[in-house]
């Protein structure tokens, strides 16, 4: 029976142990391996201000937010490299605030979002109603009509795919990670119902309590 390998991005080893123990208590029979991926907190110094130019974002985005977004990308890169170095298949990359919203199924046949927010093709229209009626299991993403954003729960079927995805992030300028994945159209499927939602928390990027817990409930389709 195929089992999952779970890579958890979080701040401390204590956070990882708490998260991994909770997952093990629920689904130990479905898990082969779990690994801590330390979150990345970049620092701005007098010597590395060019770092801010690596993110393609709005002109008025603060340096602090830019560093946080770049740190998120750096942490996901570390997770992708860990998958490749371990040569594991059936991988889940979880961010620290990912919480279960449905029972963990057997590993899907394809790489997919295991949670997120369904939005219109134009990111500026996020929050507007999307005409999608998903079935249980894997659903194809029709990028002409909708997209999925959020990166708190990504399923990567093979270790070869992890290095392919990693290589897409090696560029002179990159957008926020979820927007990068959307524009690159890397993931072709999303799993319904979502296995994970983003828990309510104070965003380290925005500095306030965001609405992503509501946006990711059933992919935002019931809002």
N, C-alpha and C positions, 0 to 999 in steps of 0.2 A: 504494500500500500504506500503510495507516494506521501511524503511528509513535507512540512514547511520548514524553511530556514528563515528566521526573522532577525532583521537588523534594525535596532532601535536607536534613533538619534535622540540623545538627551544630554543634559548638562553634567550630571555626576554619575559615578558608578552606583551610588545609593539609589538614585532615581531609576537607573536601569534595573537593579535588582528588584525594586518594588514592582516595576512594570512587568518584568519577565516572570516573577513569581506569580503575579495575578493571572497572566496568560497561561502559565503552566498548570495552575490550579484548575483552570477551565478546560484546557485542551492538550494536556501532556501527550495523549496518544496520537495527536496529529502533528507533533513538532519534533524535528530532529535536532535543531541547533538554534540557539539565540545568541546574539553578539551585540555588545555595546559599541555604538559609534559616537564618540564624543562630539557634542555640538561645537560649532566653530564660532568664536567671538573675535572678530577682527578688530585691530586697534589702528586708529589713525595717528600717524606721527608726522613730524616735519619732513621726513624722508620718503614717505610712501603716499603722498597725496594723489599721485597719478592713479592709485588704486581705484579712486572714485570714478574714473573715466571708464572702468571696465564694465559698468552696468549701464545698459541702454534704457533709460527711464525718463520721466518728465524732468524738465529743466530745473524745477523748483523743489525736487526731492532733497531733503536734508542729508547731510553727510552721515549722520547717525543711522538713518533709515537705509541709506545705500549700503553701508557696511553690514547692517543686519541682513539685508537681502543677499548680498554677496556671501555672507557667512552661511546662510541657508544653502546656497548652491555648493559651497565648499564642503559642507557636511554631507550632502547627497553624493557628491563626487567620491568622498571617502567610503560611503556605503557601497557605491557601485564597484569601486576598486576592491573592497573587501569580498564582495560576491565573486568577482573574477578570480582573485587570489585563492579563495577557498574552493573554487570550482563547484559551487552549489547550484542546484536547480530549485524551482518552486520557492522563490524568494519573495519575502515581503519587506519593504522598507517602511518603517513606521516613524513618524515624528512623535515627540514626547506627549503631545496633547491628543493623540488619536485614542478614541474610546470605542469599544464594541457597541454596535447597534443591532447586529444580527448574529446568528450562530455561524461559527467558522465552518465553511463547507470544505469538501475535499479540494485540493488544488485545481484551479481552472486549467483548461487546455491551452489558453493563450495569455500573454501578458495583458494586464488591464488595470484600470482604476478600481480599487476596492472601496472607494468612497470619494466624494467630491461634491461639486456644485455644477449643475447643468445650466448653461447660460446660452443666449443667442450667439451667433458667430462673432459679432462685434462685442468685444469686452466692455465697451462703453455702455452697452445695453444690459449689462448684468443686473439681474433683479426683475427684468421683464419676463413674462410668461413664455415658456418653451413648450411647444406642442409635441410631446414625446410620451408614448405609452409603452414603457419597457416591459418585457417579459422576465420571468424569473431566470436567473443565470446570466450568461454573457449576452451583451447587446452591442451591436455595431454602432460606433460613433459616426454619424453623418455630419462631417465637418461643414458641409454647405448649409446645414440647418441648425446645428447646435454644436457646442463644445463642452468639455468637462475641464474645470479648473480645480485647484487645491492639490497639494502634494503630501497630505498627511498619511496616505495609505496607498502605496504603489506595489503591484504584484509584477514581478519580472520572472518569466518562465525559465529562462536558461541563463547560465553565466556568460555565454557568448553575447547575448543581448545586452547584458550589463555593460560590457566594454563598448559596444556600439553606441549605447546611450551616453556613456561617459564621453566618447569622442565628439558627440554633437555639442558638448558644452565647452570644448576647447576652441575658443574664438576670441577675436580681439574685443568684441563687445557682446554682452549677453543680456537678455531681458530677464525679468523676474522668472524664477524657475517654472512656475505653473504656466506662465504665458509662453515661455520658451517651448515647453512640451506641447502646448496647444498649437503654436504656429508651425512647429516641426511635424505635427500630426504623428508623433511617435506611437502613442497608444491608440490602437484601433477599436478597443472594446472597453466597456465598463460593466461591472458586476452589479446586478440588481436582485434583491435590495442591497443597499450598501452594507458592507460588513463593518466598516468603521465610520464614525463621524468625528468631526473635530470638536473636542470638548470646550466648554466655555472657559475662557481664560483671559488674562490681560496680555495683549499682544506686546512682545518685546520690540517689535518694529514700530507699531503705532503708538504704544504707550497707553492704550485704553482697552476697555473690554469690547472685543469685536462681536459681530453677529454670526460668525462662522458656524457656531453650534446650530443655529436655526437654518442657515443656508445649506448645511450638509445633511440635515434630516431628510431622508428619502431624496437626496440630491436637490433639495429645494423645490421639488415638483408639487408639493402640497401647500406651499406658502401662498 
